[in-house]
């Protein structure tokens, strides 16, 4: 079955051609304001992506698809962002470059780390420290206090805490027996996760609450032997959801606009209705890059990048993105199934669920299928922290995809 | 002028994206085919380790081991590998009292266990590397 027909070159070259063509088109569109730095940066990115895909095939014995899929997603995203706002596009190119570097660094470092599954306390304390830091130093942007500003540089700690939380859950279930023997040991993880949720509530970052709890419940559902705990967790979630609805006015308005966006079309329903218009305007094949009006949607470069893509590149591209996420998550599950060591298995599962849930929530949100929560599409939306943390997660997934031999050391 | 180019390109983009997705799905499909179910709940199996993509003959990723398994080029072996460097009856692995023994059956090019040529029956342990012809196997025994 490996009779020479297996060939990674085809998708890699397709990606290369796609990026080159898109770049040409974009440069043609911005031909009056084009400068040399932009051209150099974008060509460097294309080269970096190509070389990384090539290199990865040589150095890894594990999965070769996830990075390929992700670079495709990243390319579609950056093209759209660049088309909406060239300045953000350049920044995004830099973020992607840094993300790919971080991916390789994570891959090389995490491969050599042993015994990380026993650092339960470290993950818990580090996350809580980051949460406190956010509360103290955080600045309020769009109703949520989840940013730390250092000079002109913004950082979203909850993106890093997501990964820490997955490690926390993994280290808990790897050493499950040790914890259950302790007094109240069963409730340690539950307690810590709900401390996280409390902090997120204080920051009014409800989108992140949803992500944390979904990942947690999914992993708990798979690994918890005491089924009662899953039930307790689910009921707390329901209580949280109801409390959130009555406590926060912006949650209420989100639900109202979800139920009937047309009633609030000139106020708080404006964004979602513009998003729906954009998707409808695009049709099957889209209007063509540069010929639509995606800038009518507020926040189009982050949360609402998906309708912009649908408008200018067609719903087929939109479906394509969803399919890419589908295979990405599927690969993640397969990596988890093939992995011999439980700790790596849980981490791989957690990361795949994270990607899946995050994209599901925001695709559902912009299509008005579920109430909108402001989170980014991993790898596609504009955003430094999100891009970097997603690439770190991908690097960890890449390590988990390999056949590891921990006993050798 | 730009508008025409943009309209043409949008079809090209969608075409490329879908060919990309399909080619990846095809690769994944080939990859899945490569996984022979190790869930035959046999505790011991041979795993192919040199993943050359250009081997001119068929070789599976996993071969479960039973009580007596013979490997060779001719079709009356349990494991048939049409490698020209493998003899018709090349080697056999015999299970005796929960231990697996590797024995070379007078092959022309020999069998190598961890780089050393097998002369007599040798006991296999988990992680041993068996080289025959152009392929390398890892002996895995989960007990």
Interface residues (C-beta under 8 A of the other chain):
Chain A: X1 X2 X3 X4 X5 X6 X7 X8 X10 X11 X14 X15 X17 X18 X21 X22 X25 X28 X29 X65 X68 X69 X72 X76 X285 X286 X287 X288 X289 X290 X291 X312 X313 X314 X316 X317 X320 X323 X324 X327 X330 X331
Chain B: X2 X3 X5 X6 X7 X9 X10 X11 X12 X13 X14 X16 X17 X18 X19 X20 X21 X23 X24 X25 X27 X28 X30 X33 X34 X51 X52 X53 X54 X55 X56 X58 X59 X60
